[in-house]
Amino acid sequence: MEPGTQVFVNWYGHVCAGTVLDKQKANFSGEIWKDWIAISMQVPSSDGKPIVAGCHNICAYHKKHVYTTTEAAAAAWADYLLSQQAKHQQTDSPATQQPTEAPLTTQTTVEAQPDGEEWLAEYRAFLKAHWNHERNHVQIEYIDEAMQLFRAAAIRHTGYHEATPEPVPVPPVEVPKIEVPPVEVPPVIVPKIEVPEFQPAPAENKRAASRRKKKQEQPARAIQLMFDF
């Protein structure tokens, strides 16, 4: 559909009018959004009043659920309610009712959908297990997990891969050449040690030494004592 076209969609039991937007400008570009339509619309709450008066929200609807008239949108919602009622009656029957001790998990097998979207089986099984039937929407505490399951299923279905950024080449780092000037080592000067010359002994010392030498050279005197008894 061309941007600017007026369309009608269902919002939890309310038929809302919207305007088709350019997907590129609405940030819905890429292979994963090829079957979706970006729409500017006022989102009503459960009592039919806008959440924020005069505020237009950007929503994405699959092309199978976007209609050109209010009658077509209302008829599609009525068919959806009838199909949900038939599913509840089938699951609530004694023949198909599961034991109470076996909790329903996200791995529950779901029959193939009539519109050929088997790739949404796990996502729809999760919604079925965590649906708020009173307000007709998924339980608030499971919204984030439901969106993660839907995104994972859509990626598997379309084969979409986020482009990996190319590595930025890093220029080589040039190390500047540093010239180190030669270091001049001053010569080592060894101080000159003056040794005093040998001084001969004075004359008095020579004479004393000569006397000691002569005394040593003289023979010992023997004294003979004679005793008369």
HELIX and SHEET records of a PDB file:
HELIX    1   1 GLU A   31  TRP A   33  5                                   3    
HELIX    2   2 LYS A   63  HIS A   65  5                                   3    
HELIX    3   3 THR A   70  ASP A   92  1                                  23    
HELIX    4   4 GLU A  118  LEU A  120  5                                   3    
HELIX    5   5 ALA A  121  ALA A  129  1                                   9    
HELIX    6   6 ILE A  140  TYR A  142  5                                   3    
HELIX    7   7 ILE A  143  THR A  158  1                                  16    
HELIX    8   8 ALA A  203  GLU A  217  1                                  15    
SHEET    1   A 4 GLN A   6  TRP A  11  0                                        
SHEET    2   A 4 HIS A  14  VAL A  20 -1                                        
SHEET    3   A 4 TRP A  36  MET A  41 -1                                        
SHEET    4   A 4 ASN A  57  HIS A  62 -1                                        
SHEET    1   B 2 TRP A 131  ASN A 132  0                                        
SHEET    2   B 2 HIS A 137  VAL A 138 -1                                        
END                                                                             
